Amino acid sequence: MQHDGVVPRSISPQGRAGRPPLTSRAQILGAARKIIDRDGWEKLTIRRLAGELGIGLATLYHHVRDREDLLVELLNEHAEQTLRGDLPDTPRDRIIAAITAIHDSLAAWPWAAEVLTTDGFLRRLGQPALRMVEAVVGGAIDHGCTPEQAVHVFRSLWYYTVGEILVRAHSEGRRHGDGPPAQNDTFFTEIDTSRLPLLAGVGDRWPALAAQDTYPQALRAFVDGLLAQAT
């Protein structure tokens, strides 16, 4: 049965047999994003999503297999929208550009970085995201790394990038009252200056220094170090 031009579309590549569901993919993903933005990704469940859409669980299961399938679809849609454009030909520059693209994509949606730290999610991403992984691995190999070393290069850069995003996102949340109260910004001023003179000297400048975005410079240095070590 056709309803007002809505074309049923299953999120999962393996559709289910039976009567076609009437809720669109865009509606499902939009409602899922709404729950995540409002309550956090941990609170996203199939039951809650069905309630948000005002449909039954059976109808929703025509579109999505489970919560993990839904999260993968959200991540892939975000990657399709944010990971575009050509990459440089030079191996080192290609690695830096690809990792920077991953960083910028996840920084706009920090919860996605948390999801991707869970085992199994990275390998289920679609071509736009995996194209960036391929670019890093390929750039490392073109620079002279073995395939094994190239994987280690990517993993090291991945850990650094995700860690930077999560620390910065959590720190922003604390500053805006979304987490436990932050410690006094002058927490280094009450230490034993005879034992920790350098930290005492930095003192209340630490928060301002820590808030500076040094990711691009550190990334370039990290890439250069990893490639030099491997080759």
Buried (B, 14 or more C-beta within 10 A) or exposed (E): EEEEEEEBBBBBEEBBEEEBBBBBBEBBBEBBBEBBEEEEBEEBEBEBBBBBBEBEEEBBBBBBBEBBBBBBBBBBBBBEEBBEEEBBEEBBBBBBBBBBBBBEBBBEBBBBBBBBEEEEBBEBBBEBBBBBBEBBBBBBBBBEBEEEBBBBBBEBBBEBBBEBBBEBBBBEEBEEEEEEEEEEEEBBBEEEBEEEEEBBEEBEEBBEEEEEEEBEEEBBEBBEEBBEEBE
